[in-house]
Amino acid sequence: MYTKHKWISQSHYNFDYVTYLPKDYDETKKYPLVFFLHGAGEIGTDNASQLTNIKNMFSKKNWRNLL
């Protein structure tokens, strides 16, 4: 499940980001932190177009088993 967030600095700089938690997420377990740096084909300001190529990757069973 992807959730959109916005971080605002003290100097009012906005930074949009998205988090993904697996469907069976358990807050008592430890999980790796994975950063995805989008490429030029995923440029946008809607905080969604950046997910074009990655949005299905974490939903695939083989990727979930690696995380």
KASULNOR-V223081 format. One record per backbone hydrogen bond with DSSP energy under -1.0 kcal/mol. NH is the residue of the N-H (numbers start at 1). CO is the residue of the C=O. If there is no record, write none. Layout:
NH,CO ; NH,CO
//
This chain:
3,19 ; 5,17 ; 7,15 ; 9,13 ; 12,9 ; 15,7 ; 17,5 ; 19,3 ; 21,1 ; 25,22 ; 29,26 ; 42,39 ; 51,48 ; 52,49 ; 55,51 ; 58,54 ; 60,57 ; 64,60 ; 65,61 ; 67,63
//
